[in-house]
Amino acid sequence: MPATVSAVRTAVTEVLTESSSAEIAVTAVVLASALFVFGSIYQASTLRSSVIRATGLIVALVTLSVAVMHNGWLSRFDGPVTEWMIAHRSHGLNQIAVAVTDLGSPVATAILGIGAGAVLSWQARSVIPGIVVVGTVGSAAVASTVMKAVVARERPPTASQVLLETDHSFPSGHVTGTGALIGIVVLLVAMQHTPSVKRLLMLVAVVVTLVVALTRLYLGVHWLTDVVAGATLATFAVTIGGAAFRYLDNRSRPKHDALTPSTSADPRIAAAEYRTL
């Protein structure tokens, strides 16, 4: 028995070490991307597509976490990106970046999340949208806090920071919270619109999250892999939140005027539209 435990421990150690190499890292990223893309175009089942996307996102998060903890290949770009940001600072950009990052702070995100959830629930005459919005943002924040404690990554040097941050940096809480909030709100609102409007709203969510991520890099309080992990975690939270909304909405449909993507009386058309979400 001790020999078996030792063998398993050795195998795990080797896997963690190898995952820091370029070959393993690239393979994991490709696998994660393939799963996410396939899950996004898979239309046979909404639940299965969500599971496939979520699996790809988990693979990406684990890969990033291991790379950061073992100074792997994926983290080699962190230093150069931070140095480039520092070299292109200006007083005006500093003020803009601080304003944007304040809007994406955990406190602001919590307030906006509660407000957005209340508005969506009022419009839908149902508590479900509010529960899903608050639950998505809250679970993303909890997951981010847990990952920070587990990975325990140090921030960039204080000398390079415009705003002083001293807690752990991986993943970025600002990016996680902002991405989760804007993502789940856009997802619920998009269900009421045409595919073209839906794509436009999703683009807005991506741009907003990207802007917050860039400000965190510009201010020197996060590494590149921190914000990438934050965006990935936010996408995972939105994926789970969207699946939870569809499940709850379907269960409550006979009793409520639920927030739905279609007003068609033909259940086959409505089902087809749900599979495309």
Residue pairs with C-beta under 8 A, 6 or more apart in sequence:
16 66
16 70
17 70
18 24
19 25
19 28
19 63
19 66
19 67
19 70
19 72
20 66
20 67
20 70
20 71
20 72
20 73
21 72
21 73
22 73
25 63
25 67
25 72
25 73
25 74
26 73
28 59
28 60
28 62
28 63
29 60
29 63
29 74
31 56
31 59
32 56
32 57
32 59
32 60
32 63
33 56
33 60
34 56
35 52
35 53
35 55
35 56
35 59
36 52
36 53
36 56
36 57
36 60
37 56
38 52
38 56
39 48
39 49
39 50
39 51
39 52
39 53
39 54
39 55
39 56
40 49
40 53
42 48
42 49
42 52
43 49
43 275
43 276
44 275
45 275
46 243
46 246
46 274
46 275
46 277
47 243
49 275
50 239
50 240
50 242
50 243
53 239
54 236
54 239
54 240
57 232
57 233
57 235
57 236
57 239
58 236
60 232
61 147
61 229
61 232
61 233
61 236
63 74
64 74
64 170
64 171
64 225
64 228
64 229
64 232
65 147
65 150
65 151
65 170
65 229
66 72
67 73
67 74
67 75
67 225
68 74
68 75
68 151
68 153
68 170
68 225
68 229
69 151
69 153
74 225
75 223
75 225
77 224
77 225
78 223
78 224
78 225
81 217
81 223
81 224
82 156
82 160
82 217
82 220
82 223
82 224
85 217
85 218
85 220
86 160
86 220
89 162
89 218
93 218
94 162
94 219
96 215
97 162
97 215
97 218
97 219
98 162
98 163
98 215
98 219
100 211
100 212
100 215
101 163
101 174
101 212
101 215
101 216
101 219
102 108
103 212
104 174
104 175
104 177
104 178
104 212
104 215
105 174
105 177
106 141
106 173
106 174
106 177
109 137
109 141
109 177
109 178
109 181
110 137
110 141
110 177
112 181
113 133
113 134
113 137
113 138
113 181
114 134
116 133
116 181
116 185
117 129
117 130
117 131
117 132
117 133
117 134
118 130
120 129
120 130
120 133
120 185
120 188
120 189
120 259
121 127
121 128
121 129
121 130
121 131
123 129
123 259
124 256
124 257
124 258
124 259
125 256
125 257
126 252
126 256
126 257
126 258
126 259
128 245
128 248
128 249
128 252
128 256
128 258
128 259
129 188
129 245
129 259
131 248
132 184
132 188
132 241
132 244
132 245
132 248
133 181
133 184
133 185
133 188
133 241
135 241
135 244
136 180
136 181
136 183
136 184
136 237
136 238
136 240
136 241
136 244
137 177
137 180
137 181
137 184
137 237
139 237
139 240
139 241
140 176
140 177
140 179
140 180
140 233
140 234
140 237
141 173
141 176
141 177
141 180
143 176
143 233
143 236
143 237
144 171
144 172
144 173
144 176
144 177
144 230
144 233
145 173
147 170
147 171
147 229
147 233
148 167
148 168
148 169
148 170
148 171
148 173
149 168
151 168
151 170
152 168
153 168
153 169
153 170
153 223
153 226
154 168
154 169
155 161
155 165
155 166
155 167
155 168
155 169
155 221
155 222
156 169
156 220
156 221
156 222
156 223
158 164
158 166
160 220
161 219
161 220
161 221
162 218
162 219
162 220
162 221
163 219
163 221
165 221
169 221
169 222
169 223
169 226
170 223
170 225
170 226
170 229
171 226
171 227
171 229
171 230
171 232
171 233
172 213
172 216
172 222
172 226
172 227
172 229
172 230
173 230
174 212
174 216
174 230
175 209
175 212
175 213
175 216
175 222
175 226
175 227
175 230
175 231
175 234
176 230
176 231
176 233
176 234
176 237
177 234
178 208
178 209
178 212
178 234
179 205
179 209
179 212
179 230
179 231
179 233
179 234
179 235
179 238
180 233
180 234
180 237
180 238
180 241
182 204
182 205
182 208
182 209
183 205
183 209
183 234
183 235
183 237
183 238
184 237
184 238
184 241
184 242
186 201
186 202
186 204
186 205
187 238
187 241
187 242
187 245
187 277
188 245
188 259
189 201
190 197
190 198
190 201
190 202
190 277
191 198
191 259
191 260
191 261
191 277
192 259
192 260
192 261
193 201
195 276
209 231
209 234
210 231
213 227
213 228
213 230
213 231
216 222
216 226
216 227
217 223
217 224
217 227
242 277
246 274
246 277
249 258
249 259
249 260
252 258
253 260
260 270
261 270
261 273
261 274
261 277
262 269
262 270
262 273
262 274
264 270
264 273
